[in-house]
Amino acid sequence: MAQKAKLRPIQDIAAKLQIHDEELECYGFTKAKISLTIFDRLKEQKEGKVILVTSINPTPAGEGKSTVTVGLGQALTRAGDFKPGAVVIVATVRALKMHGGMQKTELQEENVHAVLQGIHNLEKHIETVQAFGLPYIVAVNRFITDTKEEIQAIEDWCETHGHPVKAVNVWEEGGAGGTAIAEELATLIEKNKNSFSYLYEEKDSIEEKLSKIAQVVYGADGVTLTSKARNQLAAIEQNGWADLPVCMAKTQYSLSDNPALIGRPKGFTITIRELKPSVGAGFIVAFTGSILTMPGLPRKPAALEMDLLEDGSVTGLF
């Protein structure tokens, strides 16, 4: 959570973007879903730009964005008949150190070696975006525990391998901390060629779509379907839903479906446990491994360590 961000009412933002009230389904003060009917209303307007944001797993918030990237890049763009403008790949020192073998309790300790060991995970995310044919930039989101040497190690690696990179202070400063990279991103979109392409064709079978996502996005050898998933696949084909795009529900802690496989694992297959058609939304959800679809709490929720002091300051957030 950005520390200094002042969030505006979602209705105000929607109004500025010419999104009508009836096209919003609000979830509290700052979040809302947008009805897909907006595509019909705006289809004659000038093409806009979509920016995908994908994070290095696991992010400090415990959520990985490779699934979001696949969903937006491969499913939503088909429904709306548009293409993304660019991708921001968000990396943190903390996440790379975890992928480099450090324990969560050790992340406040400086360890450039662990950063460079975990950077192969970042490398795979970059390769995935390159497979989409989109311009991209790596955003290194600084945390208060990061050292100059750790940030520099990521920047040096990116520059050595020809990847655009920018360290940002969004975690601490909110939107103001991302102004510089937003300006660079605008230039990136204007100057770089956009060769966006899909990973699979709509007419590919569901199993072919799953295999291509697993191989290109996650680096797997392929997929294995359980008997339950195969029965559901047969029902999907019988109902004429096989042309729908696919979204993967997968652990945020690994490129594989096994949370223990950190870094950039190789020689693995992804198990498709279940296939759920979301016909109204227009896609098939593939559940992998032991992933849960409802948010879960750890055995010791972070809230247990949080407290509000008499002077109004909050402790135990990080």
C-alpha angles and dihedrals in degrees: 000000000000108000101217104030116129105208119215124214109274090229090061092052091047092051091052089052091049093246111151123232092242089057092059129084103191124212104192126309102319109025136067142157119234121223115241088229086083088078091065092050096046101036093106094052124098113281113266131202129260121200118201117212115203124178134207109253125275100031118195088257091054096247128116123207104205087095091051091050092053092046095050098035098045107023113025093044090058092050093049097035094230138110131231119256099214145330129245110204107202116206131177132197089231094057095045091050090053090051087048090061104267122137121240090248090058099052095102090063117091111248117161091173091060090048091055092044090054095043091088086075088058089048091058092050090052091050090052092054090046088054088058089056093233133139111250145179130199113233114200104204107209122224125197091249094054118106128218090244093055093048090046091052091058093045092048092049092050093047092047090054095042099251120143109240139177131178112225137189099216093126092059104028105029118214093351090062091059099050095100095052091045089058091048090048092054089053091046092055093049098045103037128074116249110216098167114178136171123250092224141013122250090239092056114109118258090250091052091050091050092049094050092050092047094049101040103033102033103023094237125152090234144292136289120206121211118227089256091054091048091053089050090048090055090052091049091053093046091053092051096247098121093105092063118109120252132238122192124222104204142153114282093216100069143025085236127058089256112086091206094063101088130175114022107330121196136193096040137123127214118235115221103210099177141002119213121186114218093191096171092054090042106239145086119243116214114202113208133197113333096325117154119216095206118072110261133202125226119243088264109035116213089239089074089069096046124099140169113228126211092256090058097254121132123226132194098037095121 
